[in-house]
């Protein structure tokens, strides 16, 4: 049996994230984005939360060290800028778990855009891109829906 190519596995992961996100947010506008070369604009677009538009960068990696995570975070911020998006999420597959249990990394700046309670706190919308937090992807979806 031939091994499945990494690109096909990555595409399948992105498709799983799109389906899960659509079901959680009830929004069919969420879709995979075609590659844009060096000016990549994220893997998934059409994401809306509380008046802000965002993108998702998806990663399907088994062993992610600190150096790789830092590179993926830098890439996510670059793609947010390329897409002229208000926020970006880095969603990393958590093997042997559901999509909702994927690792979702977000900067404090972008967390303030997806979490209603933080929007009303003075200064949070100006928070830094230097500090990242991680949560289950299901929690990020609940924040975007306004459940938490």
N, C-alpha and C positions, 0 to 999 in steps of 0.2 A: 504494500500500500504506500503510495507516494506521500511525502510530507506536504502539508498545506503551506503555501508560501506566506511569509510574514506579512506582505502587503495585503493579501486576501484576508488574513486573520484580523489585521487592523481595520480593514473596510467592514468586516462583519461586526467588530466591536463598535465602530461608529454607528452602524445601522441599529444595533441593539440600543445604544444610547439615545438615538433619535426616537425610536419606538417608545422607550420608557419615558422620555421627556414629554413627548406628545401626550401620552396617557396621563401623566402626572399633572401637566399644566393645561390639558384640554385644548391644545393649540396645534392645528395641522400645518401652520406656517413654518414650523421647525423642520429643517432639512439639512442634509449633508451638502457641503459646498465643494465645488470643483477646485482642483489645485490651481494656485496662482504663482507658481515658481517661487522666486526669492521673496516675493511680496505676499506670502501666504496669509490668509485672513481667518484662520481657524478652521476646524473640521466641520463644525455645525453652526448654523446661523438661524436667524428668525426667532431668537429667544428674547422674550420681553418680560420685564418685572418692574412693576410700580412706575411705569413711564420711562424706564431705561431699556436700551437695547443691548444685548450681549452676544457673545460667542462662546463656544466650547472648544477646547483643544483636548483631543482624546489620545490616550496612550495605553498601549497593551504591552506591558513589559513585566516579566516575572520578578526580576531582581533589580531594584532601583536603589542605588546608593545615593549619598548626599550630592555627589558631583553631577550625576545624571538628573536628579530632581532639580538642582539649581539651573541646569541647562533647559529643562522643560519649562520651568517657571519663567526664565528669561524669554524663551520662545513664545510662551503664552502672552506675555506683555507686549512683545513685538507684534504679534498677530492681532491683539486688541487694537493697537495703534494703526496697523495697516488697514483694518476693517473700520476704523473710526467708530469703534464700539464704546459703549459706556462702561461695560464690565466684561470680564472674562473668567471662565472657570476652567481649571485643569482637572479632567476626570480620568483617573487611572484605574484600570481593571483590577479588581480584587479577586484573584483566581479562586474558583470553587465557591463563589458567592454570587448573589443576584446583582443586577445592575444597580439597584438601590443601595447596595452595600459597597459600591465602588468608592475609592478615595477621591474626595473632591477638595482640591486646594484652591483657595481664593485669597486675594490680598485683603487687608483691612479696608482699604479704599473701596474695593469692589463689594466687599461684604456689606458695607453701608448702603449700597445701591440695591441689594437683593433682600435686605432685612428691614422691614418697616420700622421696628422699634429703634434701630440705630439711626434712621433718617431724621428722627426728631431730636436726636442728641446733638447739641451744638458742636460743630467742628468735625463730626464723623465723615461727612462727605469729602472732606479735605484730608482724610487719613492717608497714610503712606502706602506705597507699593512695596516697601521694604519688608514688611511683616506679613507673613502668610499664615493662614490657619487651615486646618484640615478637618473635614467632617464627612459623614456618610453622604453619598449623593442624594439619598432620599431626604435628608435634612435640608440640603440646599434647595431641593424642589419645594419642600414645605415652606421655606422662607420666601421663595419666589411667588408662591401662591398666597402668601400672607397668613399662613396657618400658625406661625410661631413668631 
